[in-house]
């Protein structure tokens, strides 16, 4: 932040101001020079989040486009961040940046309709099976319910793997604009941003966390390693001693199981 206010028309001395002081000042004055400084300082965070999102995306999704989408999220985070709430800006911004990227991906509808339909079919099948069985359904059981062979099911999971990242960031609970909870937020950043709804949001998060804990061990590990420990799919494969493509499949199944389980909970089925 040393050069944050270097071109300001005001007679600031940047060295005398901490970042916390600058946030308070920006909140009060909306000084565009401070805002520009924050954008420059946190620009690498946009590339970091875009890089995470890019993993597993189809080749037609350009990294530079993801970065461009993410910049809007960063600006939104800077404008809406409240330094008085007990949340670090970086934690808050990651959620906003990622949300902006996925919002834009949804708006351009990059997922082929056939893949979207197949994703829904697999998720519905998992939801029905696991509600009936009262346990985690096996690949063979899911494949059979879909009228597929094991090989066909594996190929299907590979096809829809690129959509699982988008599914993870669908909003599962929403209060006002600043009180949204996605599955991904609950894995990566279990903090409530608004004290007024802390009890309700904590209950939502508890349900999500419990659902995560009920996943098969390897699928649960992949979610934690990817979203909390920030490992890439390749690095997770090395940790678990499986191929990167296998990690991608397991990641996709974990997300579909979570979505199916949470949908059943919302419907009062389980």
SVG drawing of the C-alpha trace seen along z (x, -y; Angstrom):
<svg xmlns="http://www.w3.org/2000/svg" viewBox="-41 -18 47 70">
<polyline fill="none" stroke="black" stroke-width="0.4" points="0.0,0.0 3.1,-2.3 2.0,-3.9 -1.7,-3.7 -2.2,-7.5 0.7,-8.7 -1.3,-10.6 -4.0,-11.9 -5.0,-15.5 -5.1,-15.6 -2.0,-16.0 -1.8,-12.4 1.2,-10.7 0.6,-7.0 3.3,-5.8 1.3,-7.1 -1.9,-5.3 -2.5,-1.6 -4.8,0.4 -7.4,0.5 -7.4,-3.3 -7.6,-3.6 -10.7,-1.3 -12.4,-3.5 -11.5,-6.6 -12.8,-5.1 -16.0,-4.0 -16.5,-7.6 -15.3,-9.5 -15.4,-7.1 -12.2,-8.7 -11.6,-7.3 -7.8,-7.4 -8.1,-5.1 -10.4,-2.8 -8.0,-2.6 -5.2,-1.7 -7.2,1.1 -8.0,2.4 -4.3,2.5 -3.3,4.1 -5.9,6.9 -5.7,7.5 -3.5,10.6 -6.4,12.0 -8.6,11.9 -6.1,14.0 -5.8,16.4 -9.6,17.0 -9.9,17.1 -7.1,19.7 -9.0,21.9 -12.3,21.5 -10.5,22.3 -9.5,25.8 -11.8,28.3 -13.6,25.7 -14.0,26.5 -11.4,25.1 -13.8,22.6 -13.8,20.7 -10.8,18.3 -8.8,17.5 -8.6,13.8 -12.4,13.7 -12.6,15.2 -10.2,12.5 -12.3,9.8 -15.5,11.1 -13.6,11.3 -12.5,7.7 -16.2,6.6 -16.5,8.8 -13.4,7.1 -14.8,3.7 -18.1,4.7 -16.3,6.1 -14.4,2.9 -17.5,0.8 -19.5,3.0 -16.8,4.0 -17.5,2.9 -14.3,2.8 -16.4,2.8 -17.5,6.3 -15.1,9.0 -14.2,10.3 -10.9,9.9 -11.3,8.1 -9.5,10.9 -12.0,13.5 -14.9,11.3 -13.4,10.4 -12.8,14.1 -16.5,14.8 -17.5,11.7 -14.9,12.3 -15.9,16.0 -19.6,15.1 -19.1,12.5 -17.3,15.0 -20.0,17.6 -22.8,15.0 -21.3,14.1 -20.8,17.7 -24.4,18.4 -25.5,15.3 -23.6,16.5 -25.0,20.0 -21.7,21.7 -22.8,25.2 -24.3,27.2 -28.0,28.0 -27.4,31.7 -24.7,31.6 -26.9,29.6 -29.8,32.1 -27.5,35.0 -26.2,33.3 -29.8,32.8 -30.6,36.5 -27.6,37.8 -28.3,35.4 -32.0,36.4 -31.1,40.1 -28.7,39.7 -31.3,37.8 -34.0,40.4 -31.6,43.4 -30.0,42.0 -33.3,41.0 -34.6,44.5 -31.5,46.3 -30.7,44.0 -27.0,44.2 -24.6,43.2 -25.4,44.8 -22.6,46.6 -21.6,45.9 -23.1,49.2 -26.5,48.3 -26.5,44.9 -25.6,46.2 -28.3,48.9 -31.0,46.4 -30.0,44.4 -30.0,47.5 -26.3,47.2 -23.3,49.5 -20.5,48.7 -18.4,47.5 -21.2,45.3 -21.6,43.7 -17.9,43.0 -17.9,41.3 -21.0,39.3 -19.3,38.1 -16.3,36.9 -18.6,34.9 -20.3,33.1 -17.3,32.5 -16.9,29.0 -20.3,28.0 -19.7,29.1 -17.8,25.9 -20.8,23.9 -23.2,26.1 -21.1,25.7 -21.5,21.9 -25.2,21.9 -26.8,20.0 -28.5,22.5 -29.8,19.9 -30.3,16.2 -31.3,13.4 -30.5,9.9 -27.8,9.0 -25.0,9.5 -26.4,12.7 -26.0,15.5 -24.7,18.9 -23.4,21.3 -22.0,24.8 -18.6,23.5 -18.7,20.6 -19.4,23.1 -16.4,25.2 -14.0,22.3 -15.1,19.5 -17.5,20.5 -18.1,16.9 -21.4,15.0 -21.2,11.5 -24.3,10.1 -24.9,10.5 -28.6,9.9 -29.0,13.4 -26.2,15.2 -28.4,17.8 -30.3,18.7 -27.1,18.7 -25.3,20.8 -28.1,23.4 -27.8,23.4 -24.1,23.9 -24.5,26.6 -26.8,28.5 -24.3,28.1 -21.3,29.1 -23.2,32.2 -24.0,33.1 -20.3,32.8 -19.3,35.0 -21.7,37.7 -19.9,38.0 -17.7,40.9 -14.3,40.3 -12.3,39.8 -14.9,37.3 -14.9,35.4 -11.1,35.2 -11.1,33.8 -13.5,31.0 -11.5,30.0 -8.2,30.2 -9.5,28.2 -11.6,25.5 -9.9,25.2 -6.3,26.2 -6.2,24.7 -4.6,27.7 -5.0,28.2 -6.7,31.3 -3.3,32.6 -1.8,32.0 -4.8,33.8 -4.2,36.7 -0.7,37.0 -1.8,36.9 -4.5,39.5 -2.4,41.5 -5.0,41.4 -5.1,39.8 -6.1,36.2 -9.1,37.3 -10.2,39.6 -10.0,36.7 -12.2,34.7 -14.8,37.5 -14.8,37.8 -15.1,34.0 -18.1,34.0 -19.8,36.8 -19.3,35.1 -20.9,31.9 -23.9,33.8 -24.4,35.8 -24.3,32.6 -26.8,30.8 -29.1,33.8 -28.9,34.2 -29.6,30.5 -32.5,30.5 -34.0,33.5 -33.6,31.6 -35.3,28.5 -38.2,30.7 -38.4,32.3 -37.6,35.8 -34.8,36.5"/>
</svg>
